[in-house]
Amino acid sequence: MKYRVLISEDARNSILDSMRFLANVNKNSAKKELDNIFKEIHSLEEFPLRHPAVPGLEILGKQTYKFILSNGRYIILYNVSNTDVFINKFLDVRKNNKILNDLI
């Protein structure tokens, strides 16, 4: 079964902010990183429940799942409802943030 992946405005803005920051250092790396991020996000079209649930964290009344992207720099938080995957948050683990420390 194929799921539809929907990205919240907040998550999309966080992705773009991170890539703008990276582009100040290296534009080619930022483009490549952005392509990889979206490729991994869209991998959730197949088997989105393969990632661990975050105990005690519900968004929109649904269990929240944590997807650590392959480069280990970013975490995606998402919910699954019927055939939809809702990407709620995109987090950069390199930023000093208590929420991230609790999730890792």
N, C-alpha and C positions, 0 to 999 in steps of 0.2 A: 504494500500500500504506500502511495506517495502522499506526503504531507505538504501543505502549503505553508511557507515560511513568511511571516509578517514581522517587520522590524519597526519598533516604536520610534517616534520622532526623537525621544531622549537618547535611545541607543544609537540611532543614526548620527545624531549630532556629536555624541561622544566619540564615535569612530572617526568622524571627519575632523574633530578637534585634535585627536591624537595624530592623525595623518598630516594635518597642517603643521603641527609641531615637528614631526619627523622631516617634512619637506624642507623646513628651514635648514636642516643639516644636509639632507641628500634627497633630491626630488625623485630620482630613479628608485631609490629604496622605498620611499613612501608609496609610490605607485605599485611597486611589486608587493609591498606589505598589504596595501588595500585590496589588491586582487586576491591575495591569499586569505585575508579575513573573510571576504564575501564568499569565496569558494568553500571555506570551512563552515560558515554559517549555513550555506545552502546544502551542505552535506546532511543537515538535519531533516531534509526531505525524506530521508530513509532512516528508519529506526531511531527516532529522536529520544526514546526512553533508554538509550544505551548509556547515558551519562548519569552520574549520581544525583540523587535528590538532596536538597539542602534541608536538613532536619529543622522543623519549626518555622520555616520561611514559606509563607503562602503569598502569592500575588494574584489579585483578582479571584480569590477564593480557590485557587488551584495550586497544587504542589509545584514548587519551583525546582528546576534542574540547573546544575552547574556544568558548564562546558569550558574546560581550560584548553585554549587553542594550542596547537602543536608547538608553537614557538615558546610557550610558557609565559608570555608577557601579558596576555589578556584573558579575561574570564567573561563568558557570556552567561547571563541568567535568563532562563526562559520557562514558559509554561506550555503545556500541551492540552488542547481541548478538541475532542473529536479528531478532525483531520487537519487542524491548524496548529502551527508552532508559533508562539508569540515571543519574540525577542524583546525583553523588557529593559535589560541593562547590559552595557558594554563597559567593563572595568579594566583599567590599566593597573596591573599588579605592582608596577614600579613606583606608583605613587604611595606615599605614606598615608594609609587610610585604615582605621580600625575595622571597618566593615570587611575590607579585603583580607585582613589578617585573620578574621574569624572564619572566612569562607575557605581559606587555603588549608 
